[in-house]
Amino acid sequence: MQEIGILGAGLIGASWASFFAAQGLNVRIYDVNEEVKQQALGVAENNLQRLVKLELLSEEAKAVGLQNLQLVDSMQELLTDVEYVQESVIEDYEIKADVYRQFEQSAPETAILASSSSGLLMTRMQSVMQHPGRALIAHPFNPPHLIPLVELVPGEQTAPETVERVRDFFQQLGKYPVILNKEVPGHIANRLAAAIWRESLALLDEGVASVEDIDAALCQGPGLRWALMGQHLIYELGGGEGGYEKFFDTIGASFEAYWEDMQTWTRIPESAKAKAVAGTQKYLEQQGRAERAAWRDEKLARIQQILKEE
């Protein structure tokens, strides 16, 4: 697939455009908001330049990518002869329903529609389509042009060949696609993140530690291992010669005591929100948001370069 449509040009859409352009694909960008669309081009160009600086992209590939980025003025222009559309519009079923109807009216019959949705269900979104087999969720982790993960979530009517085709497509582009066998709100990564975030807020709200120290406890400990392997394999190794079964039988029982003591909120308390916002602002006094984001991108690039080593 060479002809890519970016529908919705906000933060995620612009990052997707950067990723596809960096791979040498032809990328058309459309957003109903003209200002957002124009800004997306600048963001994508800056991202490509940043990839060069991070030594993840050559100057030659950047030049090709810049030539391949194109702003279009209508859905019709976006969808003409398109092969793959990455939809990143507002998380609203009604808005997406209108988008999906327009896609079917104008896109080629072989084109694939992939949603960046972080939590909506594809089964419901594709219900408005006459040919729902070619629609699925392809949820990235932010920023998509740097982080390889993409979660592929088929709906009940998504054709298996669509999932296979998109998986192969992303693998060829250097992404790491994971496939969900069952739809759940938030998919995999955001559900795991939600559990950690809730406990991080609870620890802060209960005065256990500061924002900075709670974050440090994650990134200076578990986060280093998470860059290499997930929780199941970590505990397989943590069980020593006995492996995962030994871990369950020895250390696992202590986790039950943790779970009994943890919060089970389904609503964020205002007190936790206030403390988190204030604590993070104090944290950012050391380094501004833009500087911190640039620092993040540089470290992500270096980590990926290390992970690619045998």
MISE-531131 format. One record per residue: residue in one letter; x, y, z of N, C-alpha, C in turn. Coordinates in steps of 0.1 Angstrom, whole numbers, padded with zeros to 4 digits, always signed. Layout:
// MISE-531131
aXYZXYZXYZ...
//
This chain:
// MISE-531131
m+0009-0012+0000+0000+0000+0000+0009+0012+0000q+0007+0021-0010+0015+0033-0012+0008+0046-0010e-0005+0046-0012-0013+0058-0012-0021+0058+0002i-0016+0067+0010-0021+0068+0024-0030+0081+0026g-0041+0079+0033-0049+0091+0036-0049+0093+0052i-0047+0105+0056-0047+0108+0070-0060+0117+0072l-0069+0111+0079-0082+0118+0082-0083+0122+0096g-0082+0135+0099-0081+0141+0112-0066+0144+0115a-0063+0157+0115-0049+0161+0115-0044+0167+0128g-0050+0163+0139-0045+0168+0152-0031+0162+0156l-0029+0161+0169-0016+0156+0173-0013+0142+0168i-0022+0133+0169-0020+0119+0165-0020+0118+0149g-0029+0125+0143-0029+0124+0128-0016+0130+0122a-0011+0141+0127+0001+0147+0122+0013+0137+0124s+0013+0130+0136+0024+0121+0139+0023+0109+0130w+0011+0104+0127+0009+0093+0117+0014+0098+0103a+0011+0110+0099+0015+0115+0086+0031+0115+0086s+0037+0119+0097+0052+0119+0098+0057+0105+0096f+0051+0095+0102+0056+0081+0102+0055+0076+0087f+0043+0077+0081+0041+0072+0068+0050+0079+0058a+0052+0092+0059+0060+0099+0050+0075+0095+0051a+0079+0092+0064+0093+0088+0066+0096+0074+0060q+0085+0067+0057+0086+0054+0051+0086+0055+0035g+0085+0067+0030+0085+0069+0016+0071+0068+0009l+0061+0067+0017+0047+0066+0011+0041+0079+0008n+0032+0079-0001+0025+0091-0005+0014+0094+0005v+0014+0106+0012+0005+0109+0023-0003+0121+0020r-0017+0119+0020-0026+0130+0019-0032+0133+0032i-0034+0146+0036-0039+0150+0049-0051+0158+0047y-0061+0155+0055-0074+0163+0055-0080+0164+0069d-0084+0176+0072-0092+0178+0084-0102+0189+0081v-0114+0188+0087-0124+0198+0085-0120+0211+0090n-0111+0212+0099-0106+0224+0104-0094+0229+0097e-0095+0239+0089-0084+0243+0080-0072+0247+0088e-0073+0253+0099-0062+0257+0107-0054+0245+0112v-0062+0235+0117-0055+0223+0122-0048+0216+0111k-0054+0216+0099-0048+0209+0087-0035+0216+0083q-0035+0229+0083-0023+0236+0080-0012+0234+0090q-0016+0234+0103-0006+0232+0113+0000+0218+0113a-0008+0208+0108-0003+0194+0107+0008+0193+0098l+0008+0200+0087+0019+0200+0078+0032+0204+0084g+0032+0215+0092+0043+0220+0099+0048+0211+0109v+0039+0204+0116+0042+0195+0127+0049+0183+0120a+0044+0178+0109+0050+0166+0102+0064+0170+0097e+0065+0181+0092+0079+0186+0087+0089+0186+0098n+0084+0192+0110+0093+0192+0121+0097+0178+0126n+0087+0169+0126+0089+0156+0131+0100+0149+0122l+0099+0151+0109+0108+0145+0099+0122+0150+0102q+0123+0163+0104+0136+0169+0107+0142+0164+0120r+0133+0162+0130+0137+0156+0143+0142+0142+0141l+0135+0134+0133+0140+0120+0130+0154+0120+0124v+0157+0130+0116+0170+0131+0111+0180+0134+0122k+0177+0143+0130+0186+0147+0141+0188+0135+0151l+0178+0127+0152+0179+0115+0161+0185+0103+0154e+0190+0105+0142+0196+0095+0134+0187+0083+0131l+0174+0086+0130+0165+0075+0126+0160+0077+0112l+0165+0087+0105+0161+0090+0091+0172+0097+0084s+0174+0094+0072+0185+0100+0064+0180+0113+0058e+0189+0122+0054+0185+0135+0048+0177+0132+0035e+0182+0121+0028+0175+0118+0015+0161+0113+0017a+0159+0105+0027+0146+0100+0030+0137+0111+0035k+0143+0121+0043+0135+0132+0047+0130+0140+0035a+0139+0143+0026+0135+0150+0014+0124+0144+0006v+0124+0130+0005+0114+0123-0002+0101+0124+0006g+0102+0123+0019+0090+0124+0028+0083+0137+0027l+0091+0148+0027+0085+0161+0025+0078+0163+0012q+0084+0157+0001+0077+0158-0012+0064+0150-0012n+0063+0140-0004+0052+0131-0004+0040+0136+0005l+0042+0146+0013+0032+0151+0021+0023+0161+0013q+0010+0159+0014+0001+0168+0006-0011+0171+0014l-0015+0184+0014-0028+0188+0020-0038+0187+0010v-0050+0182+0013-0061+0182+0003-0073+0189+0009d-0082+0193+0001-0093+0202+0005-0107+0196+0007s-0107+0182+0005-0120+0176+0007-0118+0161+0009m-0129+0155+0015-0129+0140+0017-0128+0133+0003q-0134+0138-0007-0134+0132-0020-0120+0132-0025e-0112+0143-0024-0098+0143-0028-0090+0134-0020l-0092+0133-0007-0085+0124+0002-0086+0110-0003l-0098+0106-0006-0102+0092-0008-0100+0087-0022t-0098+0096-0032-0096+0091-0045-0083+0083-0047d-0085+0070-0051-0074+0061-0053-0066+0058-0041v-0071+0061-0029-0064+0058-0017-0064+0043-0014e-0054+0038-0008-0053+0023-0004-0055+0021+0010y-0051+0030+0019-0052+0029+0033-0055+0042+0039v-0065+0043+0048-0069+0055+0055-0067+0053+0070q-0059+0062+0076-0057+0062+0091-0066+0073+0096e-0077+0070+0103-0087+0079+0108-0084+0083+0122s-0083+0096+0125-0079+0100+0139-0088+0112+0142v-0101+0111+0139-0111+0121+0143-0115+0120+0157i-0124+0129+0162-0128+0130+0176-0134+0116+0180e-0132+0113+0193-0137+0100+0198-0152+0101+0201d-0159+0100+0191-0174+0101+0191-0180+0092+0181y-0189+0084+0185-0195+0074+0176-0202+0081+0164e-0210+0091+0167-0218+0098+0157-0209+0104+0146i-0198+0111+0151-0189+0118+0142-0182+0107+0133k-0178+0096+0139-0171+0086+0131-0181+0079+0122a-0194+0078+0125-0204+0072+0116-0205+0079+0103d-0205+0093+0105-0206+0101+0093-0193+0099+0084v-0182+0099+0090-0169+0097+0083-0169+0083+0076y-0174+0073+0083-0173+0059+0077-0183+0058+0065r-0194+0065+0066-0204+0065+0054-0197+0072+0042q-0190+0083+0045-0183+0090+0034-0172+0082+0028f-0165+0075+0036-0155+0066+0032-0160+0056+0022e-0171+0049+0025-0177+0039+0016-0182+0045+0003q-0186+0057+0003-0191+0063-0009-0180+0067-0019s-0168+0070-0013-0158+0076-0022-0145+0068-0023a-0142+0059-0014-0129+0052-0014-0130+0039-0023p-0119+0035-0029-0120+0023-0037-0124+0011-0029e-0130+0001-0035-0135-0011-0028-0124-0019-0020t-0112-0017-0025-0101-0025-0018-0094-0017-0007a-0098-0004-0005-0092+0004+0005-0095+0000+0019i-0086+0001+0028-0088-0002+0042-0090+0010+0050l-0099+0009+0060-0101+0020+0069-0097+0016+0083a-0087+0023+0088-0082+0020+0102-0084+0032+0111s-0089+0029+0123-0091+0040+0133-0081+0040+0143s-0077+0052+0147-0067+0054+0158-0074+0053+0172s-0087+0051+0172-0094+0051+0185-0087+0044+0196s-0087+0051+0208-0080+0046+0219-0089+0038+0228g-0102+0038+0225-0111+0031+0234-0125+0027+0229l-0129+0032+0217-0142+0029+0212-0141+0015+0205l-0153+0009+0203-0154-0004+0198-0156-0004+0183m-0148-0012+0175-0150-0012+0161-0163-0018+0157t-0168-0028+0164-0180-0034+0160-0191-0024+0159r-0192-0014+0168-0202-0004+0168-0199+0006+0157m-0186+0010+0155-0183+0020+0144-0186+0014+0130q-0183+0001+0128-0184-0004+0115-0199-0008+0111s-0208-0007+0121-0221-0011+0119-0229-0002+0109v-0224+0010+0106-0230+0018+0096-0225+0015+0082m-0216+0006+0081-0210+0003+0067-0217-0008+0060q-0218-0007+0047-0223-0018+0039-0213-0029+0037h-0200-0025+0038-0189-0035+0036-0179-0033+0048p-0183-0038+0060-0175-0035+0072-0163-0044+0073g-0161-0053+0064-0150-0063+0065-0136-0056+0064r-0136-0044+0058-0123-0037+0056-0120-0026+0066a-0127-0026+0077-0125-0017+0088-0120-0023+0100l-0110-0017+0107-0105-0022+0120-0099-0010+0127i-0095-0013+0140-0088-0003+0148-0073-0006+0146a-0065+0005+0144-0051+0004+0144-0046+0015+0154h-0046+0012+0167-0043+0022+0177-0029+0023+0180p-0023+0035+0178-0009+0037+0181-0006+0041+0195f+0006+0041+0199+0010+0047+0212+0017+0060+0209n+0014+0071+0216+0019+0084+0213+0034+0086+0217p+0042+0091+0208+0039+0096+0194+0041+0085+0184p+0032+0083+0175+0032+0072+0165+0044+0071+0156h+0050+0083+0154+0062+0083+0145+0075+0078+0152l+0074+0076+0165+0085+0071+0173+0083+0058+0180i+0071+0055+0185+0069+0043+0192+0063+0032+0183p+0069+0021+0183+0065+0010+0173+0052+0004+0176l+0047+0004+0188+0035-0004+0191+0023+0001+0183v+0015-0008+0177+0002-0005+0171-0007-0017+0174e-0019-0014+0181-0028-0024+0185-0039-0026+0174l-0040-0038+0168-0049-0041+0158-0061-0048+0165v-0073-0041+0163-0085-0046+0170-0096-0048+0159p-0099-0060+0155-0110-0062+0145-0123-0061+0152g-0133-0057+0145-0147-0058+0150-0153-0071+0146e-0165-0073+0150-0172-0086+0147-0173-0089+0132q-0173-0078+0124-0175-0080+0110-0162-0078+0102t-0151-0075+0109-0138-0073+0102-0133-0086+0095a-0130-0086+0083-0125-0098+0076-0111-0102+0081p-0109-0115+0083-0095-0119+0088-0084-0115+0079e-0087-0115+0065-0077-0111+0056-0073-0096+0057t-0083-0088+0062-0079-0073+0065-0069-0072+0076v-0072-0080+0087-0062-0080+0098-0049-0084+0094e-0048-0095+0086-0035-0100+0081-0028-0090+0072r-0036-0084+0064-0030-0074+0055-0024-0062+0062v-0031-0057+0072-0026-0046+0079-0015-0050+0088r-0015-0062+0094-0004-0066+0102+0009-0067+0094d+0008-0073+0082+0019-0074+0073+0024-0060+0069f+0015-0052+0066+0018-0038+0062+0027-0031+0073f+0022-0032+0085+0029-0025+0096+0043-0031+0099q+0043-0045+0098+0056-0051+0101+0066-0047+0090q+0062-0046+0078+0071-0041+0067+0076-0027+0070l+0068-0019+0077+0072-0005+0079+0080-0004+0092g+0082-0015+0099+0090-0014+0112+0082-0012+0124k+0069-0013+0123+0060-0012+0135+0059-0026+0142y+0054-0026+0154+0052-0038+0161+0037-0040+0164p+0030-0047+0155+0016-0048+0157+0012-0060+0166v+0003-0057+0175-0003-0068+0183-0018-0069+0180i-0023-0081+0180-0037-0084+0176-0045-0088+0188l-0056-0081+0190-0066-0085+0200-0076-0095+0195n-0078-0105+0202-0088-0116+0199-0102-0112+0203k-0103-0102+0211-0116-0098+0217-0115-0083+0219e-0126-0076+0216-0127-0062+0218-0130-0059+0233v-0122-0049+0238-0124-0044+0252-0121-0029+0252p-0129-0021+0259-0126-0006+0259-0112-0004+0264g-0105+0004+0256-0091+0008+0260-0081-0002+0254h-0085-0013+0248-0076-0023+0242-0066-0028+0253i-0054-0030+0250-0044-0036+0260-0036-0025+0267a-0029-0017+0259-0019-0008+0265-0026+0002+0274n-0037+0008+0270-0043+0018+0278-0050+0013+0290r-0054+0000+0290-0060-0006+0302-0049-0008+0312l-0037-0013+0308-0026-0015+0317-0022-0001+0323a-0021+0009+0314-0017+0023+0318-0028+0028+0328a-0041+0025+0326-0051+0030+0335-0050+0025+0349a-0046+0012+0350-0044+0006+0363-0032+0012+0370i-0021+0015+0363-0010+0021+0369-0013+0035+0373w-0020+0042+0364-0023+0057+0367-0032+0058+0379r-0042+0049+0381-0051+0050+0392-0043+0048+0405e-0034+0038+0405-0026+0036+0418-0016+0047+0420s-0011+0053+0409-0002+0065+0410-0009+0077+0417l-0022+0079+0412-0030+0090+0418-0033+0087+0433a-0036+0074+0436-0040+0070+0449-0028+0072+0459l-0016+0068+0455-0004+0070+0463-0002+0085+0466l-0004+0093+0455-0002+0108+0457-0013+0113+0466d-0025+0110+0464-0037+0115+0472-0035+0111+0486e-0030+0099+0489-0029+0095+0503-0016+0100+0510g-0008+0108+0502+0004+0114+0508+0016+0104+0510v+0016+0093+0502+0027+0083+0503+0040+0089+0497a+0039+0096+0486+0051+0102+0480+0047+0113+0471s+0057+0121+0466+0055+0132+0457+0053+0127+0443v+0048+0136+0434+0047+0133+0420+0060+0128+0414e+0071+0135+0417+0084+0132+0411+0089+0119+0416d+0087+0116+0429+0092+0103+0434+0084+0091+0429i+0070+0093+0428+0062+0082+0423+0066+0079+0408d+0068+0090+0400+0072+0087+0386+0086+0081+0386a+0095+0085+0395+0108+0079+0395+0108+0065+0399a+0099+0061+0408+0098+0047+0412+0094+0038+0400l+0086+0044+0390+0083+0036+0378+0094+0036+0368c+0099+0048+0364+0109+0048+0353+0123+0043+0357q+0126+0044+0370+0140+0040+0374+0140+0025+0379g+0128+0019+0379+0127+0005+0383+0120-0003+0373p+0107-0005+0374+0100-0014+0365+0101-0009+0350g+0101+0004+0348+0101+0009+0334+0113+0004+0326l+0125+0003+0333+0137-0002+0326+0135-0016+0321r+0128-0025+0329+0125-0038+0325+0115-0039+0314w+0105-0030+0316+0093-0030+0306+0098-0026+0292a+0109-0020+0291+0115-0017+0277+0119-0030+0270l+0122-0040+0278+0127-0052+0273+0117-0064+0272m+0108-0064+0282+0098-0075+0283+0086-0071+0291g+0076-0079+0290+0063-0076+0297+0063-0083+0310q+0052-0081+0317+0050-0086+0331+0051-0101+0332h+0045-0108+0323+0045-0123+0324+0060-0128+0323l+0067-0123+0313+0081-0128+0312+0090-0124+0323i+0087-0111+0328+0095-0106+0339+0094-0116+0351y+0081-0120+0354+0079-0128+0366+0083-0143+0363e+0083-0147+0350+0089-0160+0347+0104-0160+0351l+0111-0150+0348+0125-0149+0352+0127-0147+0367g+0117-0139+0372+0117-0136+0387+0115-0149+0395g+0110-0160+0390+0108-0172+0397+0121-0181+0397g+0131-0176+0391+0144-0184+0391+0142-0197+0383e+0148-0208+0388+0147-0221+0381+0133-0226+0381g+0125-0222+0390+0111-0227+0391+0102-0219+0381g+0107-0208+0376+0099-0201+0366+0087-0194+0372y+0077-0192+0363+0065-0185+0366+0057-0192+0377e+0056-0205+0376+0048-0213+0386+0054-0211+0400k+0067-0211+0402+0073-0208+0415+0070-0194+0419f+0070-0184+0410+0067-0171+0414+0053-0170+0419f+0044-0176+0412+0030-0176+0417+0029-0182+0432d+0036-0193+0434+0035-0200+0446+0042-0194+0458t+0052-0186+0455+0060-0180+0466+0057-0165+0467i+0061-0157+0457+0059-0142+0458+0045-0138+0455g+0038-0146+0447+0025-0142+0442+0015-0139+0454a+0016-0146+0464+0007-0144+0476+0008-0130+0481s+0020-0124+0481+0022-0111+0487+0014-0100+0479f+0012-0103+0466+0005-0093+0457-0010-0093+0461e-0015-0103+0467-0029-0103+0471-0031-0093+0482a-0021-0092+0491-0022-0082+0502-0021-0068+0496y-0013-0066+0485-0013-0053+0478-0026-0049+0473w-0032-0059+0466-0045-0057+0459-0056-0053+0469e-0056-0060+0480-0066-0057+0490-0065-0043+0495d-0053-0037+0495-0050-0024+0501-0051-0013+0490m-0052-0017+0477-0053-0007+0467-0067-0001+0465q-0067+0011+0459-0080+0018+0456-0086+0011+0444t-0099+0011+0443-0107+0006+0432-0116+0017+0426w-0111+0029+0426-0119+0040+0421-0125+0037+0407t-0137+0042+0404-0141+0043+0390-0144+0058+0387r-0141+0067+0396-0141+0081+0394-0129+0088+0400i-0122+0097+0394-0110+0103+0399-0115+0114+0410p-0110+0113+0422-0114+0123+0432-0108+0136+0429e-0115+0147+0432-0110+0161+0429-0097+0163+0436s-0095+0157+0448-0083+0160+0456-0071+0154+0449a-0073+0142+0443-0062+0136+0436-0058+0144+0423k-0068+0149+0416-0066+0157+0404-0058+0170+0408a-0062+0176+0419-0056+0189+0423-0041+0186+0426k-0039+0176+0434-0025+0173+0438-0016+0169+0426a-0022+0162+0417-0014+0157+0405-0011+0169+0396v-0020+0178+0394-0017+0190+0385-0007+0199+0392a-0009+0201+0405+0001+0210+0412+0015+0204+0413g+0015+0191+0415+0028+0184+0416+0035+0183+0403t+0028+0182+0392+0034+0181+0379+0039+0195+0375q+0032+0205+0378+0036+0219+0375+0049+0222+0382k+0050+0218+0394+0063+0220+0402+0074+0212+0395y+0071+0200+0391+0081+0191+0384+0086+0198+0372l+0077+0204+0364+0081+0210+0351+0088+0223+0353e+0090+0228+0365+0098+0240+0367+0112+0238+0364q+0116+0225+0366+0130+0221+0363+0133+0221+0348q+0123+0218+0340+0124+0217+0325+0110+0219+0319g+0109+0228+0310+0096+0231+0304+0090+0219+0296r+0077+0220+0293+0070+0209+0286+0076+0206+0272a+0079+0216+0264+0085+0214+0251+0099+0208+0252e+0107+0213+0262+0120+0207+0264+0120+0193+0269r+0110+0190+0278+0108+0177+0283+0104+0167+0271a+0095+0172+0263+0091+0163+0251+0102+0160+0242a+0111+0170+0239+0122+0168+0231+0132+0158+0237w+0134+0160+0250+0143+0150+0258+0137+0136+0257r+0124+0135+0258+0117+0122+0257+0120+0116+0243d+0118+0123+0233+0120+0118+0219+0134+0113+0217e+0143+0121+0222+0157+0117+0220+0160+0104+0227k+0155+0102+0240+0157+0090+0247+0150+0078+0241l+0138+0080+0236+0131+0070+0229+0138+0064+0217a+0144+0074+0210+0152+0070+0198+0164+0062+0202r+0171+0066+0212+0183+0058+0217+0179+0045+0222i+0168+0044+0229+0163+0031+0235+0160+0021+0223q+0153+0026+0213+0150+0018+0201+0162+0013+0194q+0172+0022+0193+0184+0018+0186+0191+0006+0194i+0191+0007+0207+0196-0004+0216+0188-0017+0214l+0175-0015+0214+0167-0027+0213+0168-0034+0200k+0172-0027+0189+0174-0033+0176+0187-0042+0175e+0196-0039+0185+0208-0047+0185+0205-0062+0189e+0213-0071+0183+0211-0085+0186+0218-0088+0200
//
